[in-house]
Amino acid sequence: MTAIDEIHSALQQHNSGRHAAGVVPRTLVELLANHAPAALSISGAGQTAWNGQVVEAGEGILGLAHWDGTLHLDRECILDPLREMYSRSGLIQSDAMLTRYREALVTMLHEQSHFLGPSGATQEAARQAFKQPGSRALEEGVAEAWAHAHLDDYLTTLGVDQVAPGIDQVRAEPSYQAFVPAVTLLTDDLDERTGLPAGETLRALNRETAEGQWPLVVDLVYCSSGLPECVPPNREPVVRLRLENTLRESFRSLEDFEGHPRGYEAARSKSTARQCIDRLNTEIQTAERYFQAPTRTPDQATALRSALSGLAPPKTPAQSRPTTTAGAEVTNRTRQRIQPTPTPLRGQGDG
Ligand SMILES: [Zn+2]
């Protein structure tokens, strides 16, 4: 049987349900059956929206977590290396081969991250939320940062460290450099604000779908500030919405840096996140001063009102920029084939 036939046969066998779940994988078919439960287990999420089906990805797509729950994986960069990995089980392999396997496995985990959510979450609600400004940058950045941070745990859970000895000694570079550094800076900042253990905000965001991710960030920001003590209950929704719009607008702008060389993307991602955190702090302080001052002179009240009005006006996140053709395409959570050159990565069907 040729390698190509083997992959076709593995997918057919997997999708027909004739596979072994609940075992340490020793074949590609067993890996396909067990890779999603392992992701669910290490994440602590309430559920996965994966429907159990795996198909070959279309041209130019490395991986895709489709809204219908189907997982699309590229043959050349993911399915074939993993088939090969099991055919050489336990053998000593070159760093180049181990890196290739590692890249395939981190993409699998990244795609499974998209399917994770709290119990009862729906794909339809996630799909609608994913279209809002800044949602895609946060979800892709979280999926990629979390997948890389937890990959070694994932490989151990799946027994891959036994199949490909030394796979934990090589490194795969994260994709989405326009998003990952910003997500890392923001989640580190939130860990610090809230006193959570390092990495906990990232883990918590990974357990949410796009529907719950920004609301969770806003909740952490709001509750760790002095705002709950001074904002009247009837003003709280407006204050939270201002914070959310500030965050979303900064993260939406990260999309403008995609397609540039990695170093440029990463540098702009970091500087944008730092500005975002500064704006957030300014907004919190302004609101705290506004609501805390028990008696204000007319001049102070006017000054504060104009300071607040200079910030992002309250609007629902639904008021996004007009949807373009490219905007419609990015509503699918797609990972593009990694290009060896720093030419623009953006293409048809990219997400
Ligand atoms: Zn993705």
Residues whose N, C-alpha, C, O or C-beta is under 5 A from the ligand:
A	BS01	ZN	E140 A143 R333 T334 R335
